[in-house]
Amino acid sequence: MINLLALLVLAAGVQDTTLAVIPRPAQLTRGTGTFLLTPATVVVTDRATRQIGYQLSDWLQPATGYRLAVSGAAGTAARTISLRVDPALSRLGEEGYRLTVAGTRITIRAFRPAGVFYGVETLRQLLPPDVFRAAPVAGVVWTVPAVEIEDMPRFPWRGAHLDVSRSFMPKEFVKKYIDLLALHKLNRFHWHLTDDQGWRIEIKKYPLLTSIGAWRRNSLVGVQRSYADTTQWVYDNVPHGGFYTQDDIREVVAYATARFITVVPEIEMPGHAQAAIAAYPWLGNTGQQLEVLGHWGVDENILNPSDSAIHFMQDVLTEVLALFPSHWIHTGGDEAPKRQWQSSPLAQERIRQLGLHSENELQSWLTAQMSQWLAGRGRSLIGWDEILEGGMEGLAPNAVVMSWRGIDGGIAAAQAGHDVVMTPTSNTYFDYYQSQDLAKEPLAIGGFLPLETVYAYEPVPPALDSVQAKRVLGTQGQIWTEYQRTPKNVEFMVFPRLVALAEVAWTPRELRNFSDFTARLAKHFTRLSVLDVNYRPLR
């Protein structure tokens, strides 16, 4: 016979999976009975949550056929969904919420509107999966089980990255991706907009960045590492490109903001810059006219360290800042080979004038210039962990490190007093294979990252003490698109691994349980199917 203690232990690790809420809430108590949604249900809001109320009404209308009224008062309504900010709930933080479902009333309360929004996202998951359809569904009784939920995220940075430089993704897919982030309570969209293979953001002052830099002549066929050498490379001879106008950017940013998602743009420097150099050859170190790169990997062509190149990038960032209200601006900094700087009289003279000792220190000096420039405008630079290689001297105190080559960079940055986002390849790179049976998987860059490894990830390294651990803002998933050429390819690689990482970022560590998660995920797949997400099934 299972004793009471064993039952309590079991309950601590397993949620009522019939509800299938993802990410798992911090506290959930199942009640008795249900709330029945009817055409007469009224969404009651205060001023701070009015737009969220309209959003909820808009989301419910297509599948149910009900156009729910949104009002500041319930009036004579027999059934209500009440959304309000409650100053007494400060203990739930900026994004926590309390959701109560009873027979005739649903209430969502939070300290801030963001929390109300996440309560609404949980409410959508409590309804039948068909609620996500875009046309009326006959024969469905729109009920919500009685529950009491009190919930808040573990980490403030819960993100997902999308590389649109190697493979351009249409604006419509970017917005769908943002919707999927919001569904899983992710709040950072890292938009990788520039690289060797394409420049994807309109910059008014430098139009060649998109008229030339956004288009490449062809792309390498197959996996680059499978070729014996570069003389064997085969290209598809299919031009590829595209870019987002500034109006497109504003539209995407507004769309994300309405879903409480911060769009963090990435403008790569000094490496991964061949598309920019192809547009403006004087930005490079050789003066040669280059093409936008048609193959993958690390490219030798990087920005030169002249004042004119620095001013160019600051001009670019001036327009970026006007488009993106994000506090964080990503400047890349990864994979910048220094061979050209080693043979460049300009770079060597700059090293001598500054009293530096290496090309890595020169990159750190460049990063520090950008970091201080951004800090002077109320923003924070965020960069990949290579920005630490030449030392942290001169880096603005508010600079953030994204640790991708393992966890050591994140540890070093946190111990030095910098905030970090943990993004190691071992747990967060969704361009890696999902199984070792490669014949049954789509083409990928390599590696192996199964769902259970993503779910097992712990973002706070044990090497950090309790004070340093607070520097870990959170984590995010990465999808690079050398081999993921279409939105459907991207979806297959990202989902459900991003769903697992969303739970890592939101749910208290002690409540995470992989068996419980996969049971809820099996039901969650029904929602993703309705949303036309090309997820990889559990196998």
Secondary structure, 3 states (H helix, E strand, C coil): CCCHHHHHHHHHHCCCCCCCCCCCCCEEEEEEEEEECCCCCEEEECHHHHHHHHHHHHHHHHHHCCCCEEECCCCCCCCEEEEEECHHHHHHCCCCEEEEECCCEEEEEECCHHHHHHHHHHHHHHCCHHHHCCCCCCCCCCEEEEEEEEECCCCCEEEEEEECCCCCCCHHHHHHHHHHHHHCCCCEEEEECEECCEECECCCCCCHHHHCCCEECCCECCCHHHCCCHHHCCECCCCEECCECHHHHHHHHHHHHCCCCEEEEECCCCCCCHHHHHHCHHHCCCCCCCCCCCCCCCCCCCCCCCHHHHHHHHHHHHHHHHHCCCCEEECCCCCCCCHHHHCCHHHHHHHHHHCCCCHHHHHHHHHHHHHHHHHCCCCEEEEEHHHHCCCCCCCCCCCEEEECCCCHHHHHHHHCCCEEEECCHHHHECCEECCCCHHHCCCCCEEECCHHHHHCCCCCCCCCCHHHHCCEEEEEEECCCCCCCCHHHHHHHHCCHHHHHHHHHHCCHHHCCHHHHHHHHHHHHHHHHHCCCCCCCCC
